Amino acid sequence: MTEHEPADAVRETAESIATMEIRGAATIASAAAEALAVQASKAAESGPTASDPEAFRASMRAAARTLRETRPTAVSLPNALRYVLQRMEGGEVDELRRSVVDASEAFVQQLDRAQEDLGRVGANRLADGDTVMTHCHSTDALACVEAAVEQGKSISAVVKETRPRQQGHITAERLRDVGVPVTLIVDSAARRYLDEVDHVVVGADSIAADGGVINKIGTSGLAVNARERGVPIMTAAQTIKLHPETLTGHTVEIEMRDESEVIDPEDRGSIGDIAVENPAFDVTPPRYMDAIVTEQGQFPPESIVTLMRELFGEGAAEPWAEP
Ligand SMILES: O=C(COP(=O)(O)O)[C@H](O)[C@H](O)COP(=O)(O)O
């Protein structure tokens, strides 16, 4: 195996992330970490990467770049790659392999634990009898509702379908499966139903140093409406969603997806010369978000920078870059 040929499993994972078969920031992060472990095992098996530590390292960097290039917005993806590659160490291929496999396992375990911990923090904000409104499908947001249900609270949900990919349907099914009564609505009905809900709970793909929440398109409009109706809105986001590059003034790239997700290619001809745009995410300014719930407790969005600096220092390394 050469440095420019990531294992098939890495290419398959990258393809699944790009096509959204694997989706949602936390799930993308664990799939990426696991793909690096597979790459390490394959690279240690045969070819120059099996005998030359530098070729092995180069193949790991190339695999990380392949994964990094799939989708630009969820920072949990580069944070996962960074976590694993920064722990790659050893003078021999076998040591390098082991360090990558161990780091990948530790990362995935940490992710699961963090989600459980943040679920309990978020659940404390929910009271028995509350109705929550959700947007998209976020495993972190769901963890809060599930933990509240486990605490014996009776929770019901109004679930936005979330055009164009309708991830709300996944949320509706997950909530139904844990016994939460669900009402599914179209996105444009959200303001009408806000009068019937006690909390809005959303996830995040990235959180900027100023506390801005980058999440599925439509989150910012929902947040503005929730504020106007006096309904508290929280973001459930593990700390791997904190975007270290925003500490140095970078902005988060918003993914633009194909127009075929918005309009059926068969109908495209009939609408003629009309531009169709499909941004996948938007930014909710911190003043419209009541709390960011993490595994380390809840924070007002404006104070998240303190936690970010503690965890990431002043910036972000790119260990996948060629030296
Ligand atoms: O915006 C989305 C998913 O977008 P997409 O479907 O385009 O990937 C989710 O709210 C966040 O990724 C958080 O999810 P989680 O809490 O599971 O990390």
The ligand as a MOL file (V3000), in Angstrom:
LIG
                    3D

  0  0  0     0  0            999 V3000
M  V30 BEGIN CTAB
M  V30 COUNTS 18 17 0 0 0
M  V30 BEGIN ATOM
M  V30 1 O -27.1320 19.2260 11.6950 0
M  V30 2 C -27.0840 18.0600 12.0200 0
M  V30 3 C -26.8850 16.9510 11.0470 0
M  V30 4 O -26.6890 17.4050 9.7320 0
M  V30 5 P -26.4770 16.3250 8.5640 0
M  V30 6 O -27.6780 15.4310 8.5740 0
M  V30 7 O -26.3760 17.1700 7.3230 0
M  V30 8 O -25.2030 15.5780 8.8510 0
M  V30 9 C -27.1020 17.6680 13.4730 0
M  V30 10 O -27.9440 18.5020 14.2000 0
M  V30 11 C -25.6720 17.8230 14.0310 0
M  V30 12 O -24.7550 17.1670 13.1820 0
M  V30 13 C -25.5480 17.2450 15.4180 0
M  V30 14 O -25.7350 15.8340 15.3850 0
M  V30 15 P -25.1100 14.9220 16.5410 0
M  V30 16 O -25.6480 15.4590 17.8150 0
M  V30 17 O -25.6070 13.5290 16.2500 0
M  V30 18 O -23.6330 15.0410 16.4780 0
M  V30 END ATOM
M  V30 BEGIN BOND
M  V30 1 2 1 2
M  V30 2 1 2 3
M  V30 3 1 2 9
M  V30 4 1 3 4
M  V30 5 1 4 5
M  V30 6 2 5 6
M  V30 7 1 5 7
M  V30 8 1 5 8
M  V30 9 1 9 10
M  V30 10 1 9 11
M  V30 11 1 11 12
M  V30 12 1 11 13
M  V30 13 1 13 14
M  V30 14 1 14 15
M  V30 15 2 15 16
M  V30 16 1 15 17
M  V30 17 1 15 18
M  V30 END BOND
M  V30 END CTAB
M  END
